[in-house]
Amino acid sequence: MSSKIIFYEDRNFQGRSYECDTDCPDMHPHFSRCNSIKVESGCWVLYEKPNYTGYQYVLTRGEYPDYQRWMGYNDTIRSCRTFSTSEGPYRMRIYERPNFQGQMMEFSEDCESVQDHFRSRDIYSCNVMDGYWTLYEHPNYRGRQYFMKPGEYRKFSDWGIIFYEDKNFGGRYYECMSDCANLHSMFDHCRSIRVESGMFMIYDRPGYAGNQYFMRRGEYSDYMGMTGMNDCVRSCRMIPSHSGSFRMRLYEHFDMEGGMMELTDDCPNLMDRFRLSNFNSCNVIDGHWLMYEQHHYRGRHYYLSPGHYRSFSNWNAISSRVGSIRRLMDL
């Protein structure tokens, strides 16, 4: 079944309107504010900021004559995403500690007050096995909302990176919690970065191209001085968590031809281990990896997710030289 939502700039479905029937990462070109909404079909998640970030609001079919009706904090809607309802079953587990530790409680139906049933007031991780869910900050379905699709959420903050235009976390900033192929509309330049949780690759060109740099949780008060990159951050990619096995194969020639070397752990010096330093293709079977141009994890580096790379240009390298490789573990 198709989905359709109509946004209105003024209350009671007045003023300029915009119809949408698919996901939209940036709605600013279509309207400047949103004070009422009609959901004609489907289910939707609305976001306060572009690229599906900021406050979230889950809306089902119906009419919302002012933004308080969807428990909005303001009249700003900058992105939206549609999702299909599940006919069942529904199943999720919440935990009192990160990484699915501590007391656990399983749900298969709505619960208007988690605190009445769960010993811990706070939830630090959860596992959504079946169906789509909405978590609310307060009992009786009030307060901030968080849309949850099937997957593992090892900590409540998964994931977050903040870009600042000036050094020492000053100036205009933009918070991102997912992949973004074009950050140019969010800020002009970037001189400091704070990674609140998770792992990210940042790129100096749109579309995950150009020079790339790996960033883990921490504060980078002088981004250019600490990384050697310029102040152009044009795209970023979230590195998914992975707790399973790691396995990749390196090939001497293009298209997975010639001599093959397999890795299941970190390698600080490929020349010492394999007597080779040039690899023209690879196959990442399990896990996420960083490939470095020089030995002992130095120099230009490139992020590799599971997949076939028939040429070194497929991982955006400028040559086939590979000095060292490491696994990207959960941090």
Summary of the structure (lengths in Angstrom):
residues: 331
radius of gyration: 22.7
end to end distance: 40.4
largest distance: 71.7
contacts: 1014
relative contact order: 0.09
helix: 10%
strand: 50%
